[in-house]
Amino acid sequence: MNTIEQEFQAVLADKHPANLYDPISYILLQSGKRLRPKLVHYTVEMFDGDPEQAQIVAMAFEMLHNFTLIHDDIMDVAPLRRGKETVYKKWNSNIAILSGDALAIMAFQQLLRLKCDNQIIMDIAKVFAQTSLEICEGQQYDLDFETQRNVTIDEYIMMIRKKTAVMFAGCVKSGAILMNSDDNTRQALYDFGIYMGIAFQLADDVLDVYASSPVFGKTIGGDIRDNKKTYLYLKALEDADPQQRKTLEELFAVPTTDFELKYKTVRDIYDALDIKKKTEEKIQCYLDLAREEMSKVKVDESKKQAFYDLIDQLTNRQK
Amino acid sequence: MNTIEQEFQAVLADKHPANLYDPISYILLQSGKRLRPKLVHYTVEMFDGDPEQAQIVAMAFEMLHNFTLIHDDIMDVAPLRRGKETVYKKWNSNIAILSGDALAIMAFQQLLRLKCDNQIIMDIAKVFAQTSLEICEGQQYDLDFETQRNVTIDEYIMMIRKKTAVMFAGCVKSGAILMNSDDNTRQALYDFGIYMGIAFQLADDVLDVYASSPVFGKTIGGDIRDNKKTYLYLKALEDADPQQRKTLEELFAVPTTDFELKYKTVRDIYDALDIKKKTEEKIQCYLDLAREEMSKVKVDESKKQAFYDLIDQLTNRQK
């Protein structure tokens, strides 16, 4: 079977104009984690399915994911992604808008290439469209929360569920649909994806503050700079004494001027309140829930090892 | 049958967050020409098909069209559309990017609601995706041509074919697929849409320079301000004497500073060269080609009257 990079190159061959397709090629051929393709492949492998069909679905989700990155990086004014310049930074915003649009459309086009029962393609397309729309909703909530004064932990979890977790869930559910699994299995895998996705995003929030920069590939402290009310921030607010609470709220209420000072002040409060450890405990809760859902899937446990390994990797993420 | 506005309202009911869906509702419920829905409906009516199914396809294309408007208006820094503030102007660029994304996804979702043979839905979805991608390509060529020194009339026609005409063609072809028409009919209708779409865009280019502002609903002279190498400009270059040619080329090589002066200078050259009349003749050529393709469709001529009326209206466009 061709690698996903070879498949992307084939899809992009002879496409013009260059200003539309070069950014797409640039982002698709970066060495990312390919977590979403893995989720599709692991699901299909678990049921001994056809890896070639899985690859098409895997490509569609990886393209969808990269479309969201191109557009999110414009909105978040993010200069770096995977240690490289973001598309809007390397080209410009207009090119980033348009190549993101084209990539989203190409993602849908992939699904129409599937060689299987039309009803299965339609069902996957419905999951795919619903997933895509919820991701947009999640991103909008994320932007709204930057300026909204009171955000609860529940609201935050709802937001990252949409922004990040539904795509994980969509990947495994689409794999299950491709294998014509029953409704219970589809639901268990969907929920597995949701819990794993939430855990993944919380781990991302920890890394934003505590990662080592060269490995992380993104700007450290970006969430703090952008007044993102992450789990770490909201948990810190909950546990803070009045003085710490006042400092945090004031710092996150106005645009960042002195980033170094703000980052250090916030991190010191997080450290004093043991927020890193508390968040890691929360991550473990979600990973336990994910394991529980996976245990409902009626295939031999040995077939699920790839998923369990992925969960273990998530616990020790560096990027 | 419900109006398209009622259908849009139903699709948008109970959608959150407001910052994502309010802009979508704002643009979808504006009184536009609804030309693309008309093309779908006229095609299905010509074959005595189900208007309810046609309505779903019509909505999908109207949503796709409005998605492109939301994003194009950011790229073109256009403050006005249909006499109202554009989405990016009324909200902001980030909201316009994201609500445009959501609208494109909702357009695809519409197609999955069709109640007909799955193969027909898949075929329409393929046309829809291909159309969407070509529109992105057309928009990128349009942006590229702003700074490209030499653009030929052929390149310009290729660009507007993608940017504007393929959507007209996609509408009528999708209607034909919905009616399970044979390949010759699909192709004739597709080509009809292409020719009509090119004529429509050329008429738009004329209006950009010669429309009366309150009726037009957009800024007069926007193409001249943005150094858009329209048919009028390229034809003028072709027919110009050396002095006129130099003036045009110099004015379109640098960003606009004194818009009033530039607009007047360019319009005077166009008038001296009779460019309006020459463009109108070109429009008539394309409309003749469109009529010819329509004549190949094997239904009673009386059934095609709506299309012929539309062509006549295009000849006398005010907006």
Boltz contact constraints between the chains, C-beta under 6 A:
constraints:
  - contact:
      token1: [A, 17]
      token2: [B, 140]
      max_distance: 6.0
  - contact:
      token1: [A, 17]
      token2: [B, 141]
      max_distance: 6.0
  - contact:
      token1: [A, 17]
      token2: [B, 144]
      max_distance: 6.0
  - contact:
      token1: [A, 19]
      token2: [B, 140]
      max_distance: 6.0
  - contact:
      token1: [A, 19]
      token2: [B, 144]
      max_distance: 6.0
  - contact:
      token1: [A, 20]
      token2: [B, 137]
      max_distance: 6.0
  - contact:
      token1: [A, 20]
      token2: [B, 140]
      max_distance: 6.0
  - contact:
      token1: [A, 71]
      token2: [B, 97]
      max_distance: 6.0
  - contact:
      token1: [A, 75]
      token2: [B, 94]
      max_distance: 6.0
  - contact:
      token1: [A, 94]
      token2: [B, 75]
      max_distance: 6.0
  - contact:
      token1: [A, 97]
      token2: [B, 71]
      max_distance: 6.0
  - contact:
      token1: [A, 97]
      token2: [B, 97]
      max_distance: 6.0
  - contact:
      token1: [A, 98]
      token2: [B, 136]
      max_distance: 6.0
  - contact:
      token1: [A, 98]
      token2: [B, 139]
      max_distance: 6.0
  - contact:
      token1: [A, 98]
      token2: [B, 140]
      max_distance: 6.0
  - contact:
      token1: [A, 101]
      token2: [B, 136]
      max_distance: 6.0
  - contact:
      token1: [A, 102]
      token2: [B, 133]
      max_distance: 6.0
  - contact:
      token1: [A, 102]
      token2: [B, 136]
      max_distance: 6.0
  - contact:
      token1: [A, 105]
      token2: [B, 129]
      max_distance: 6.0
  - contact:
      token1: [A, 105]
      token2: [B, 132]
      max_distance: 6.0
  - contact:
      token1: [A, 105]
      token2: [B, 133]
      max_distance: 6.0
  - contact:
      token1: [A, 108]
      token2: [B, 108]
      max_distance: 6.0
  - contact:
      token1: [A, 108]
      token2: [B, 129]
      max_distance: 6.0
  - contact:
      token1: [A, 109]
      token2: [B, 129]
      max_distance: 6.0
  - contact:
      token1: [A, 112]
      token2: [B, 125]
      max_distance: 6.0
  - contact:
      token1: [A, 112]
      token2: [B, 126]
      max_distance: 6.0
  - contact:
      token1: [A, 118]
      token2: [B, 118]
      max_distance: 6.0
  - contact:
      token1: [A, 118]
      token2: [B, 122]
      max_distance: 6.0
  - contact:
      token1: [A, 122]
      token2: [B, 118]
      max_distance: 6.0
  - contact:
      token1: [A, 125]
      token2: [B, 112]
      max_distance: 6.0
  - contact:
      token1: [A, 126]
      token2: [B, 112]
      max_distance: 6.0
  - contact:
      token1: [A, 129]
      token2: [B, 105]
      max_distance: 6.0
  - contact:
      token1: [A, 129]
      token2: [B, 108]
      max_distance: 6.0
  - contact:
      token1: [A, 129]
      token2: [B, 109]
      max_distance: 6.0
  - contact:
      token1: [A, 132]
      token2: [B, 105]
      max_distance: 6.0
  - contact:
      token1: [A, 133]
      token2: [B, 102]
      max_distance: 6.0
  - contact:
      token1: [A, 133]
      token2: [B, 105]
      max_distance: 6.0
  - contact:
      token1: [A, 136]
      token2: [B, 98]
      max_distance: 6.0
  - contact:
      token1: [A, 136]
      token2: [B, 101]
      max_distance: 6.0
  - contact:
      token1: [A, 136]
      token2: [B, 102]
      max_distance: 6.0
  - contact:
      token1: [A, 137]
      token2: [B, 20]
      max_distance: 6.0
  - contact:
      token1: [A, 139]
      token2: [B, 98]
      max_distance: 6.0
  - contact:
      token1: [A, 140]
      token2: [B, 17]
      max_distance: 6.0
  - contact:
      token1: [A, 140]
      token2: [B, 19]
      max_distance: 6.0
  - contact:
      token1: [A, 140]
      token2: [B, 20]
      max_distance: 6.0
  - contact:
      token1: [A, 140]
      token2: [B, 98]
      max_distance: 6.0
  - contact:
      token1: [A, 141]
      token2: [B, 17]
      max_distance: 6.0
  - contact:
      token1: [A, 144]
      token2: [B, 17]
      max_distance: 6.0
  - contact:
      token1: [A, 144]
      token2: [B, 19]
      max_distance: 6.0
